[in-house]
């Protein structure tokens, strides 16, 4: 079972242009990158991670039940859980 902080996560930009990702006042990550636009896009992707993980799990389970191969999905989920890095 995954032990990451439950979502929803949000990405927000401070007055200095640093993007913070977190939930319920708990920081998850600071995102800094040359150019504000790249930082915000990366922060938004990170903030979507719990939702993406859950959606991919549901889709992979459904596909597997119909005999559709889901090797790439399972590999991505394993990577998110700390395996297959």
Secondary structure, 3 states (H helix, E strand, C coil): CCCCCCCCCEEEECCCCCEEEEECCEEEEEECCCCHHHHHHHHHHHHCHHHHHHHHHHHHHHHHHCCCCCHHHHHHHHHHCCCCC
